[in-house]
Amino acid sequence: MGVLQRFERRLEGMVGLAFARIFKGKVHPAEIAKALQREADEQRNVLGEGRVLAPNVYVVRLGQVDYDNLAEWSDQLAAELADMVSEHISGEGYQTFGDVQVTLEQDDDLPTGVFEVSSHVADPSRPPSREAPVPPVNGFPSVAHPALPPLPPIRGRVATDTGRQSPSVSGRAGTRIQHVLVVDGPGTRHVLSSGRNVIGRGTEADIRLPDTGVSRKHVDVVLDSGTAICEDLGSTNGTLVNGRRITRQPLADGDVIRIGHSVLVYRQDGA
């Protein structure tokens, strides 16, 4: 079981039977989890000698409706998200300064269903202090630059590959991967066929969703040579993948697709 799947199991246990109803049409914690993983990967820095530093402080900004929707579980959810990010960082062989922290904040400028993630590196052993003014050089004012932090103590294994790997075509012991879309809530599984897999509420869609916020032909997931690509079909309300609006984007295992009020999770069974 992967990092995201373990997180989702813990989330279901935390929220209970109201899981599907609570997140319908709103930001789903699985979207936040995937976005945090991506943030750690994109903001990592190679320090040399096989050491890769990832941010340890993450801030998730949510609109008022989404923030209020998660308020009851905000502390527990933030802790679960921090554990999930720590597990991902350890699995990738990254290192951090201190423990991973995740904070949920309200941003009234964000609409419902949209969120933003930011991160930075914070060294708990170096409390913030006022910097002394830097004397001018050759008559021109100098700009103070923060000193680079020392290498953090090693946490976990050392990374042997700092690049991102593309989805594989075969799984354990050479077994073939089955590409699946799971509809959040009812848990309906749709096995993707090679080629086009049109999703929408119209009768011509391969995967039909009874959702008034979904266009008749909303999005297409094209499966080609073991790679799934999500492409918006000019829908009215657009398509989000892991909280970001997309036109066309390759999918990785665990990616969360939001169309209308529906949430679908892309899975590679057998990977």
Backbone torsions as a table, in degrees:
resi	resn	phi	psi	omega
1	MET	NA	132.1	-177.2
2	GLY	-79.4	174.6	-178.2
3	VAL	-59.7	-47.2	-177.7
4	LEU	-65.8	-38.8	179.8
5	GLN	-65.6	-39.0	176.8
6	ARG	-64.7	-39.4	178.1
7	PHE	-62.0	-43.7	-178.8
8	GLU	-64.5	-37.6	177.2
9	ARG	-62.5	-44.1	179.2
10	ARG	-65.6	-36.9	179.7
11	LEU	-64.2	-43.9	178.5
12	GLU	-61.2	-38.8	177.4
13	GLY	-66.8	-32.0	-178.3
14	MET	-75.1	-42.9	-174.8
15	VAL	-86.2	-36.1	178.4
16	GLY	87.0	-152.1	-173.1
17	LEU	-69.8	-15.5	-178.8
18	ALA	-82.0	6.2	-173.5
19	PHE	-48.1	-55.3	-174.3
20	ALA	-67.5	-42.3	-176.4
21	ARG	-67.4	-39.1	-173.9
22	ILE	-64.0	-39.6	-172.5
23	PHE	-101.2	6.5	-178.6
24	LYS	-63.8	119.1	177.8
25	GLY	78.0	3.9	-178.3
26	LYS	-123.1	174.5	178.4
27	VAL	-59.6	129.0	-179.1
28	HIS	-97.7	135.3	179.2
29	PRO	-54.5	-30.4	178.1
30	ALA	-64.7	-32.1	175.5
31	GLU	-65.4	-43.3	179.2
32	ILE	-63.0	-43.5	-179.0
33	ALA	-59.5	-46.1	-179.9
34	LYS	-65.0	-40.3	179.3
35	ALA	-64.9	-36.6	177.9
36	LEU	-66.9	-39.6	175.8
37	GLN	-60.4	-45.4	180.0
38	ARG	-63.4	-39.3	179.0
39	GLU	-61.8	-43.5	178.3
40	ALA	-61.6	-41.2	-179.4
41	ASP	-68.6	-43.6	-174.7
42	GLU	-74.9	-28.2	-176.4
43	GLN	-99.7	8.8	178.6
44	ARG	-70.5	153.9	178.4
45	ASN	-129.2	132.3	177.6
46	VAL	-83.2	120.5	-177.1
47	LEU	-96.4	-7.4	-176.4
48	GLY	100.2	163.2	-179.9
49	GLU	56.1	32.9	178.3
50	GLY	74.1	12.2	-178.0
51	ARG	-100.1	130.8	-178.1
52	VAL	-125.0	122.6	-177.7
53	LEU	-98.7	125.9	177.1
54	ALA	-110.2	153.9	176.3
55	PRO	-60.1	150.5	177.0
56	ASN	-118.4	-1.8	177.3
57	VAL	-122.6	123.6	-176.4
58	TYR	-127.4	136.8	178.3
59	VAL	-121.4	127.7	177.3
60	VAL	-110.1	118.4	179.7
61	ARG	-101.3	130.6	-176.2
62	LEU	-127.3	149.2	172.6
63	GLY	-66.7	168.8	-173.8
64	GLN	-59.7	-45.0	-177.4
65	VAL	-62.8	-46.0	-179.3
66	ASP	-67.8	-39.4	179.4
67	TYR	-63.3	-45.5	178.8
68	ASP	-64.2	-34.9	-178.9
69	ASN	-64.5	-31.4	-178.3
70	LEU	-98.4	-2.6	-171.7
71	ALA	-56.7	-38.6	-176.5
72	GLU	-61.6	-30.9	-177.3
73	TRP	-115.3	14.7	-169.3
74	SER	-57.7	-45.0	-178.3
75	ASP	-66.4	-45.6	-179.3
76	GLN	-67.8	-38.9	179.0
77	LEU	-64.8	-42.6	178.5
78	ALA	-60.8	-40.3	178.7
79	ALA	-66.1	-42.2	178.6
80	GLU	-64.7	-40.4	178.0
81	LEU	-64.4	-40.3	177.9
82	ALA	-63.1	-41.8	177.5
83	ASP	-63.1	-40.6	-179.9
84	MET	-64.0	-44.0	178.7
85	VAL	-64.4	-42.0	178.2
86	SER	-59.4	-42.0	179.6
87	GLU	-65.1	-40.8	178.4
88	HIS	-64.8	-45.3	-179.7
89	ILE	-60.8	-44.5	178.8
90	SER	-62.8	-42.3	-179.2
91	GLY	-64.9	-31.2	179.5
92	GLU	-84.5	-9.2	-179.3
93	GLY	82.9	15.7	176.8
94	TYR	-79.5	167.4	176.1
95	GLN	-128.9	160.1	-178.5
96	THR	-138.7	162.9	167.7
97	PHE	-87.5	109.2	176.1
98	GLY	71.7	-170.6	-176.7
99	ASP	-76.0	153.5	176.3
100	VAL	-77.1	134.4	178.3
101	GLN	-123.5	135.3	175.4
102	VAL	-124.4	130.1	-179.8
103	THR	-124.3	136.3	174.8
104	LEU	-99.9	128.6	-179.2
105	GLU	-128.1	151.4	178.3
106	GLN	-91.2	134.9	176.1
107	ASP	-132.1	105.8	-174.2
108	ASP	-67.7	-12.5	179.4
109	ASP	-80.7	-12.7	-177.8
110	LEU	-90.4	134.2	177.8
111	PRO	-76.3	166.4	178.0
112	THR	-61.8	135.5	179.0
113	GLY	90.5	-3.7	-179.4
114	VAL	-120.4	138.8	178.0
115	PHE	-142.1	165.6	178.7
116	GLU	-130.5	148.0	-179.8
117	VAL	-126.1	135.6	173.1
118	SER	-135.0	164.6	-176.9
119	SER	-154.9	162.1	172.4
120	HIS	-158.5	166.9	178.0
121	VAL	-94.4	127.0	177.5
122	ALA	-126.8	127.1	178.9
123	ASP	-98.5	110.2	-177.2
124	PRO	-63.9	-18.5	-179.1
125	SER	-85.2	-5.8	-178.7
126	ARG	-123.2	86.1	-179.8
127	PRO	-63.9	148.1	-179.5
128	PRO	-62.8	143.1	179.8
129	SER	-143.1	158.8	178.8
130	ARG	-74.5	131.9	-179.1
131	GLU	-86.3	140.6	177.2
132	ALA	-69.5	146.2	179.1
133	PRO	-62.3	145.5	-179.6
134	VAL	-94.9	127.5	-178.2
135	PRO	-65.4	150.6	180.0
136	PRO	-66.5	152.7	178.1
137	VAL	-119.4	122.9	-179.6
138	ASN	55.0	35.9	176.7
139	GLY	83.5	-3.8	-179.5
140	PHE	-108.8	141.2	178.7
141	PRO	-64.9	142.8	178.5
142	SER	-98.5	152.3	178.7
143	VAL	-104.8	127.7	-179.8
144	ALA	-79.8	133.7	176.3
145	HIS	-114.3	134.3	179.5
146	PRO	-63.0	142.3	179.6
147	ALA	-69.9	145.7	176.8
148	LEU	-68.5	137.7	180.0
149	PRO	-70.1	153.1	175.4
150	PRO	-67.6	164.4	178.3
151	LEU	-59.9	133.8	180.0
152	PRO	-73.1	157.9	173.7
153	PRO	-62.2	143.7	-176.8
154	ILE	-65.9	128.9	174.8
155	ARG	-122.5	113.9	180.0
156	GLY	81.8	-166.1	-175.1
157	ARG	-79.5	162.0	177.5
158	VAL	-87.3	135.0	-177.7
159	ALA	-66.5	136.7	176.3
160	THR	-103.8	-12.8	179.0
161	ASP	-145.9	113.9	-175.9
162	THR	-91.9	0.1	178.5
163	GLY	-90.7	167.5	178.6
164	ARG	-94.0	140.0	-179.5
165	GLN	-96.0	140.9	175.9
166	SER	-79.4	158.2	-179.1
167	PRO	-57.0	138.4	179.5
168	SER	-83.8	162.2	-178.8
169	VAL	-94.1	-29.6	179.6
170	SER	-118.9	152.6	-176.3
171	GLY	-104.0	-145.9	-176.0
172	ARG	-60.1	135.6	176.5
173	ALA	53.3	32.8	175.9
174	GLY	77.1	7.2	179.6
175	THR	-69.5	147.3	-176.1
176	ARG	-78.2	138.6	-179.0
177	ILE	-78.9	138.3	174.5
178	GLN	-103.2	123.3	-178.1
179	HIS	-91.6	125.0	-170.9
180	VAL	-134.0	143.9	167.8
181	LEU	-109.9	125.2	-179.8
182	VAL	-108.2	122.1	178.5
183	VAL	-79.6	119.5	-178.4
184	ASP	-65.1	143.6	-178.3
185	GLY	102.7	-85.9	178.5
186	PRO	-70.5	-20.7	179.5
187	GLY	75.9	17.4	179.5
188	THR	-63.3	132.4	-178.2
189	ARG	-106.0	131.7	176.9
190	HIS	-121.1	113.5	177.8
191	VAL	-77.0	127.2	-178.0
192	LEU	-79.0	139.4	176.2
193	SER	-94.0	157.8	175.5
194	SER	-62.7	135.1	-176.9
195	GLY	97.9	-144.3	-173.4
196	ARG	-84.4	143.1	174.7
197	ASN	-136.1	89.8	-175.5
198	VAL	-79.2	132.7	179.7
199	ILE	-115.2	133.1	179.5
200	GLY	-179.4	-173.6	179.7
201	ARG	-103.1	-2.4	-179.8
202	GLY	-81.4	163.7	-177.6
203	THR	-68.6	-19.8	-178.5
204	GLU	-86.9	-5.2	-179.6
205	ALA	-73.9	144.1	176.3
206	ASP	-71.9	-38.0	176.4
207	ILE	-118.9	111.2	-175.4
208	ARG	-96.0	133.9	178.3
209	LEU	-121.4	124.7	178.5
210	PRO	-79.3	69.1	-173.2
211	ASP	-133.0	118.3	-178.1
212	THR	-67.2	-17.5	177.7
213	GLY	-85.1	-2.7	-179.3
214	VAL	-101.4	134.1	177.4
215	SER	-70.2	164.5	-178.8
216	ARG	-60.2	-43.4	169.5
217	LYS	-124.6	97.0	-168.5
218	HIS	-92.6	-52.7	-173.5
219	VAL	-146.0	152.2	179.0
220	ASP	-122.6	129.9	173.0
221	VAL	-107.8	108.9	-176.7
222	VAL	-95.0	124.1	178.8
223	LEU	-104.7	115.1	-176.2
224	ASP	-139.5	118.5	177.3
225	SER	54.3	40.1	176.3
226	GLY	83.9	1.5	178.6
227	THR	-114.6	131.8	178.5
228	ALA	-102.0	131.1	-180.0
229	ILE	-122.7	126.7	-179.7
230	CYS	-95.5	127.5	-177.2
231	GLU	-134.6	121.5	176.9
232	ASP	-69.9	138.6	-175.8
233	LEU	-101.9	38.5	-179.2
234	GLY	71.6	35.2	-176.7
235	SER	-66.0	159.9	-179.7
236	THR	-68.8	-44.2	-174.1
237	ASN	-100.6	-2.3	176.3
238	GLY	81.5	174.1	-178.6
239	THR	-128.7	132.7	176.6
240	LEU	-112.5	135.7	171.8
241	VAL	-120.5	116.4	-177.2
242	ASN	55.8	37.3	175.3
243	GLY	85.9	-1.0	179.9
244	ARG	-113.1	134.0	178.5
245	ARG	-70.1	133.2	-175.5
246	ILE	-128.6	159.3	168.3
247	THR	-106.9	-45.6	178.7
248	ARG	-152.8	129.3	-176.7
249	GLN	-156.3	133.9	172.8
250	PRO	-64.8	148.9	-178.9
251	LEU	-106.7	145.4	173.0
252	ALA	-117.6	158.9	-178.6
253	ASP	-54.5	127.5	179.1
254	GLY	94.7	-5.3	178.6
255	ASP	-61.9	143.3	-176.8
256	VAL	-109.4	121.9	-179.7
257	ILE	-105.1	127.7	177.7
258	ARG	-116.7	122.7	173.8
259	ILE	-133.9	127.7	-175.7
260	GLY	58.2	-126.2	177.4
261	HIS	-100.3	8.5	-174.5
262	SER	-103.8	145.9	177.8
263	VAL	-123.9	128.0	177.8
264	LEU	-122.9	141.6	179.2
265	VAL	-112.8	127.8	179.0
266	TYR	-86.3	128.9	-178.8
267	ARG	-126.4	146.2	171.6
268	GLN	-113.7	89.9	-179.0
269	ASP	-71.7	131.9	-178.8
270	GLY	97.4	-3.9	-179.9
271	ALA	-74.4	NA	NA
